[in-house]
Amino acid sequence: MLFLQQLRGELRKLFARPRTWMGYGAFLVMEGLILWVYKLESGQRVVRKLTERNGLEFETYYSSLSITFTIMLLSMFILGSIFFALVAGDIVAKENEDGNLRLVFSRPISRLRLLLVKYTAICLYTFTFVFFVGISGYAMAVAAVGWEGGLLVMEPKMKVFSVFPGWSEGAGALALSAVGIGLSMITLSSIAFFFSCFRIKPAAATIITLTILFVDMILQNFPFFRPYESWFVTWRMSAWVYLCEQPISWAKIAESYALLGGLNLTLFVLGWMAFQTRDFKT
């Protein structure tokens, strides 16, 4: 009960910061822009050409579910990574910069307990944010093109091509993929949280995290590294796309998320060890 009370206080403090809310507004603008492009005649021509070239009906797969999948695929790793790194890199480093940690440690709470509360808050923020993007994107897509239709999943990089002609099965696959994205993005937040545990400025923790992410993505696309792409973190984070396969390859998904879970745990332990040795009294 005490841990939940502390977590509630940490979440209240987290959402009191303006930068926590910036991502919500940015994603609403991004969703509006993507929907605007989809509604253009040129955008519809591209979708029609893509669907008909694969022997599919344009009217079935030009749908709110397909548009929502595209929104989540295009925006989460590019725009989402910025705000997850910003919030997670801020949660410890900002309090140290403001001098709040000395006040916190005047109470009988261990440093491990403090980091557990903050890390849990970051994980909850990351996971629920993904569902906010999915729900808001779907609501805007329904308002633009209606709720009927199936789901078309096409991701050449991960070699996934799936079609779900019925709304119910498409919605189920989309909800399952949102769970996968949420779990994947926790790794990004874990990297930023790790750097936030050091004696570092919040902006520096965010920049270092984004640098690691984008360097990983760039190197992964080099032909020389193509045989070793499974060793890259961003490739493992993209394993959520396998949740849209037909049938689902649970072995590949379990392998990727086991590696990501181990990485998250390692980052937390290393961050805790660095945080444990710091001096906040002088």
Secondary structure, DSSP 8 states (H G I E B T S, - for coil): -HHHHHHHHHHHHHHTSHHHHHHHHHHHHHHHHHHHHHHSHHHHHHHHHHHHHTT--HHHHSSHHHHHHHHHHHHIIIIIHHHHHHHHHHTTHHHHHHTHHHHHTTSS--HHHHHHHHHHHHHHHHHHHHHHHHHHHHHHHHHHH-S---EEEEETTTTEEEEE-SHHHHHHHHHHHHHHHHHHHHHHHHHHHHHHTSS--HHHHHHHHHHHHHHHHHHHTSGGGGGGGGGSHHHHHGGGGGGGSSS--HHHHHHHHHHHHHHHHHHHHHHHHHHHT-----
